[in-house]
Amino acid sequence: VTALQDEKNSLMSENEIMNDRLDQLDDSLDDPNSVVAKKYFNAQLQLEQLQEENFRLEAAKDDYRVHCEDLEKQLIELQHRNNELTSLAEESR
């Protein structure tokens, strides 16, 4: 029982230390001049920029997909037309 109480006390003090460190980190994020806050805000800005770029690239991908489908339809139509013209050319020979 004593060993478990000692372990419990040890864990409680470690938990308190960790909570203090967490509070310090939270406080440093609130201070816009701290290194941690600057890194956090830079990372947040970079994340937003990457999300915007990802959205732009997704839109471009969709545009290219539609364009590719249109080109494939044109290709099929041109192949049919080519086959028709080839058969007409053979008939005229």
BADREN-430671 format. One record per residue: residue number from 1; z, y, x of N, C-alpha, C in turn. Coordinates in Angstrom, 2 decimals, m for minus. Example, Ala and Ser with C-alpha at 12.3 -4.5 7.8 and 13.67 -1.06 7.14 Angstrom:
BEGIN
PT resi    n.c3    n.c2    n.c1   ca.c3   ca.c2   ca.c1    c.c3    c.c2    c.c1
PT    1    7.80   m5.69   13.19    7.80   m4.50   12.30    7.80   m3.30   13.20
PT    2    7.08   m2.25   12.85    7.14   m1.06   13.67    7.87    0.03   12.90
// end
This chain:
BEGIN
PT resi    n.c3    n.c2    n.c1   ca.c3   ca.c2   ca.c1    c.c3    c.c2    c.c1
PT    1    0.00   m1.19    0.84    0.00    0.00    0.00    0.00    1.25    0.88
PT    2    0.78    1.23    1.93    0.85    2.38    2.84   m0.50    2.62    3.50
PT    3   m1.16    1.55    3.89   m2.47    1.69    4.53   m3.47    2.30    3.55
PT    4   m3.41    1.87    2.29   m4.33    2.42    1.30   m4.02    3.88    1.01
PT    5   m2.73    4.24    1.01   m2.36    5.64    0.81   m2.83    6.49    1.98
PT    6   m2.70    5.96    3.19   m3.19    6.70    4.37   m4.70    6.88    4.29
PT    7   m5.42    5.83    3.91   m6.87    5.91    3.79   m7.25    6.92    2.70
PT    8   m6.51    6.89    1.58   m6.76    7.84    0.50   m6.54    9.27    0.98
PT    9   m5.46    9.51    1.69   m5.18   10.85    2.22   m6.26   11.29    3.20
PT   10   m6.70   10.34    4.02   m7.76   10.64    4.99   m9.05   11.02    4.26
PT   11   m9.39   10.25    3.24  m10.61   10.52    2.49  m10.51   11.83    1.72
PT   12   m9.34   12.12    1.21   m9.15   13.38    0.49   m9.29   14.57    1.43
PT   13   m8.75   14.46    2.65   m8.88   15.57    3.60  m10.33   15.70    4.06
PT   14  m11.03   14.58    4.25  m12.44   14.63    4.64  m13.26   15.25    3.50
PT   15  m12.94   14.90    2.28  m13.62   15.48    1.12  m13.39   16.98    1.06
PT   16  m12.19   17.41    1.35  m11.88   18.84    1.35  m12.66   19.57    2.43
PT   17  m12.74   18.95    3.61  m13.52   19.54    4.71  m14.99   19.67    4.31
PT   18  m15.52   18.62    3.70  m16.92   18.65    3.29  m17.15   19.70    2.20
PT   19  m16.23   19.84    1.29  m16.37   20.87    0.25  m16.31   22.27    0.86
PT   20  m15.45   22.46    1.88  m15.40   23.75    2.57  m16.73   24.05    3.27
PT   21  m17.30   23.03    3.91  m18.60   23.22    4.58  m19.68   23.54    3.57
PT   22  m19.63   22.88    2.41  m20.60   23.15    1.36  m20.45   24.58    0.84
PT   23  m19.22   25.02    0.67  m18.99   26.40    0.24  m19.52   27.39    1.27
PT   24  m19.32   27.09    2.56  m19.83   27.96    3.61  m21.35   28.03    3.56
PT   25  m22.00   26.89    3.33  m23.45   26.90    3.24  m23.92   27.69    2.02
PT   26  m23.23   27.52    0.91  m23.57   28.30   m0.27  m23.41   29.79   m0.01
PT   27  m22.34   30.15    0.68  m22.11   31.56    1.01  m23.20   32.08    1.95
PT   28  m23.62   31.24    2.89  m24.65   31.69    3.83  m25.99   31.87    3.13
PT   29  m26.23   31.11    2.06  m27.47   31.31    1.30  m27.43   32.62    0.53
PT   30  m26.24   33.03    0.13  m26.11   34.29   m0.60  m26.32   35.50    0.30
PT   31  m26.06   35.35    1.59  m26.24   36.44    2.54  m27.69   36.43    3.02
PT   32  m28.51   37.40    2.60  m29.93   37.37    2.95  m30.21   37.55    4.44
PT   33  m29.21   37.95    5.23  m29.42   38.15    6.66  m29.07   36.92    7.48
PT   34  m28.52   35.90    6.86  m28.13   34.71    7.63  m29.36   33.88    7.98
PT   35  m29.25   33.14    9.06  m30.35   32.31    9.53  m30.69   31.24    8.50
PT   36  m29.65   30.64    7.90  m29.87   29.59    6.92  m30.61   30.15    5.70
PT   37  m30.20   31.33    5.25  m30.84   31.94    4.08  m32.30   32.28    4.39
PT   38  m32.55   32.80    5.60  m33.92   33.14    5.97  m34.79   31.89    6.00
PT   39  m34.25   30.80    6.59  m35.02   29.55    6.63  m35.26   29.01    5.23
PT   40  m34.22   29.12    4.38  m34.35   28.64    3.00  m35.42   29.43    2.25
PT   41  m35.37   30.75    2.35  m36.34   31.58    1.64  m37.75   31.39    2.20
PT   42  m37.86   31.21    3.52  m39.18   30.93    4.11  m39.71   29.60    3.62
PT   43  m38.84   28.60    3.56  m39.27   27.29    3.06  m39.67   27.38    1.60
PT   44  m38.91   28.15    0.83  m39.23   28.32   m0.58  m40.57   29.04   m0.75
PT   45  m40.80   30.06    0.05  m42.08   30.78    0.01  m43.23   29.86    0.40
PT   46  m43.02   29.08    1.44  m44.05   28.15    1.88  m44.34   27.12    0.79
PT   47  m43.30   26.64    0.13  m43.48   25.68   m0.96  m44.31   26.29   m2.08
PT   48  m44.01   27.53   m2.45  m44.77   28.20   m3.50  m46.24   28.38   m3.10
PT   49  m46.47   28.75   m1.83  m47.84   28.91   m1.36  m48.59   27.58   m1.38
PT   50  m47.91   26.51   m0.98  m48.55   25.20   m1.00  m48.83   24.73   m2.42
PT   51  m47.93   25.05   m3.34  m48.17   24.69   m4.74  m49.37   25.45   m5.29
PT   52  m49.49   26.73   m4.95  m50.64   27.51   m5.38  m51.93   26.96   m4.78
PT   53  m51.88   26.63   m3.50  m53.07   26.06   m2.85  m53.43   24.72   m3.47
PT   54  m52.43   23.92   m3.78  m52.67   22.62   m4.40  m53.32   22.81   m5.77
PT   55  m52.83   23.78   m6.54  m53.43   24.07   m7.84  m54.89   24.50   m7.68
PT   56  m55.13   25.36   m6.70  m56.50   25.84   m6.45  m57.42   24.69   m6.05
PT   57  m56.90   23.81   m5.19  m57.71   22.67   m4.74  m57.96   21.68   m5.88
PT   58  m56.97   21.48   m6.75  m57.16   20.60   m7.90  m58.24   21.16   m8.83
PT   59  m58.21   22.48   m9.03  m59.23   23.12   m9.88  m60.61   22.96   m9.25
PT   60  m60.70   23.17   m7.94  m61.98   23.01   m7.24  m62.46   21.57   m7.32
PT   61  m61.54   20.63   m7.19  m61.89   19.21   m7.29  m62.47   18.90   m8.66
PT   62  m61.84   19.44   m9.70  m62.35   19.22  m11.05  m63.73   19.83  m11.23
PT   63  m63.93   21.04  m10.66  m65.25   21.67  m10.73  m66.30   20.83  m10.02
PT   64  m65.95   20.31   m8.85  m66.90   19.48   m8.11  m67.17   18.17   m8.83
PT   65  m66.17   17.63   m9.50  m66.38   16.39  m10.26  m67.40   16.62  m11.38
PT   66  m67.23   17.73  m12.11  m68.16   18.05  m13.18  m69.57   18.28  m12.61
PT   67  m69.63   19.02  m11.51  m70.93   19.28  m10.88  m71.57   17.97  m10.42
PT   68  m70.78   17.08   m9.85  m71.30   15.79   m9.39  m71.83   14.96  m10.57
PT   69  m71.10   14.98  m11.68  m71.56   14.25  m12.87  m72.88   14.81  m13.37
PT   70  m73.01   16.15  m13.35  m74.27   16.78  m13.75  m75.41   16.37  m12.82
PT   71  m75.14   16.36  m11.53  m76.17   15.96  m10.56  m76.56   14.49  m10.74
PT   72  m75.58   13.64  m11.05  m75.90   12.23  m11.28  m76.79   12.07  m12.51
PT   73  m76.51   12.84  m13.57  m77.36   12.79  m14.76  m78.77   13.26  m14.43
PT   74  m78.88   14.35  m13.66  m80.19   14.85  m13.26  m80.93   13.82  m12.42
PT   75  m80.20   13.14  m11.54  m80.81   12.13  m10.70  m81.38   10.99  m11.54
PT   76  m80.62   10.55  m12.52  m81.10    9.47  m13.39  m82.33    9.92  m14.16
PT   77  m82.29   11.14  m14.70  m83.45   11.67  m15.42  m84.67   11.77  m14.51
PT   78  m84.47   12.25  m13.28  m85.59   12.38  m12.34  m86.12   11.02  m11.92
PT   79  m85.25   10.04  m11.79  m85.71    8.70  m11.46  m86.56    8.12  m12.59
PT   80  m86.12    8.34  m13.83  m86.92    7.88  m14.96  m88.27    8.59  m15.00
PT   81  m88.22    9.88  m14.78  m89.47   10.67  m14.77  m90.39   10.20  m13.64
PT   82  m89.81    9.91  m12.48  m90.60    9.43  m11.36  m91.23    8.08  m11.69
PT   83  m90.45    7.20  m12.33  m91.00    5.90  m12.73  m92.15    6.08  m13.72
PT   84  m91.98    7.00  m14.69  m93.05    7.26  m15.66  m94.31    7.77  m14.97
PT   85  m94.10    8.73  m14.05  m95.26    9.30  m13.35  m95.92    8.27  m12.44
PT   86  m95.12    7.40  m11.86  m95.68    6.35  m10.99  m96.53    5.40  m11.83
PT   87  m95.99    5.01  m12.97  m96.78    4.09  m13.82  m98.03    4.77  m14.34
PT   88  m97.98    6.06  m14.67  m99.19    6.78  m15.11 m100.20    6.88  m13.97
PT   89  m99.70    7.10  m12.76 m100.61    7.18  m11.62 m101.29    5.84  m11.39
PT   90 m100.56    4.75  m11.55 m101.16    3.42  m11.38 m102.20    3.14  m12.45
PT   91 m101.89    3.58  m13.68 m102.85    3.38  m14.76 m104.12    4.18  m14.53
PT   92 m103.98    5.38  m14.03 m105.15    6.21  m13.82 m106.00    5.71  m12.65
PT   93 m105.40    4.96  m11.73 m106.18    4.40  m10.63 m107.05    3.30  m11.16
// end
